[in-house]
């Protein structure tokens, strides 16, 4: 009798816990990062296209150009075949 009650309750607890873990991970993947005045700044995910030899860069509205990184701990910027920076 205890198993008929305990198993569905545990399934609900695990499903709820996993839904929070999945949602947070998706939010993190939707961001890229740039360095502005030696500070990390989050920007929306930029599609750099095909990986290549060039650094993927973004041009902000003030005209400054910055390299795009996948995470704040990245050492290497994203790579692309494009030669022009993406306008943000």
N, C-alpha and C positions, 0 to 999 in steps of 0.2 A: 504494500500500500504506500509506503514512504517513497518508493521509486517512481510511482506514477505522479507524485506531486513534485519531487525534487528535481527530476530531469528537465521538465519544462521551465521551471524557475531558473535553473542554472543556464539553460539555453537563452532565456531572455536577458540575463545579466551579461553573458558573454557577447551577445549581439549588440546590446547597448554600448558596451565598452569598445567594441571594434568600430562602431559607427563614429565615435569621437576620434579615434586614432586615424581613421581613413580621411575624415574631413580635414584635419589639421595638416596632414601630409599633402593633400591636394592644394591647399592654400599656399604652402611653402614653395611648391613647384611653379606656381604662377608668377613668381617674382624673379627679376634679375637685379643686379646691383652695380652701381658705379661709385667711383671715389670722387667726391667734390670737397675741396679744401681739406684733404686728409681725413675725411669722414665718409663712412659708407652711407649710401642713399639707395633705398629700394625704389625700383621702377617696375612697371608692368613687364611681363615676359616679352622679349623681343625675338622675333623669328629672324635669325641671321642667315637662313638658307643653308646651302650646302657648305660643309666644312672645307676650309682651304688654308692658304698660307697667310692671309691677312687677318688682323685683329678686327673683330666686330665692334663697331663704334656707334654711338648715338650722338646726335646734335640736339642740344636743348634749345628752348625758345630764345635764350639770351645769346645764342650763337656759339657757345662753348662745346667742344667735342670731347667725349669721354669714352674709354674702353668699357665694354660690358663684361661682367663676371656672372657665373651661375650662382655662386654663393659668396658670402662675406669672407670665407676662409680660403677662397680660390687664390692661387698665385698667378695662374695663367688666364688671360681673358679668353672669351669665346673666339673661335676661329671661323672665317668665312671666305668665300671667293669674291665677295663684293668689295669694291674699292671706295664707294661713297658711304658716309655715315647715314644711319637711319635717322630720320627726323622724328622727334618726339613731340 
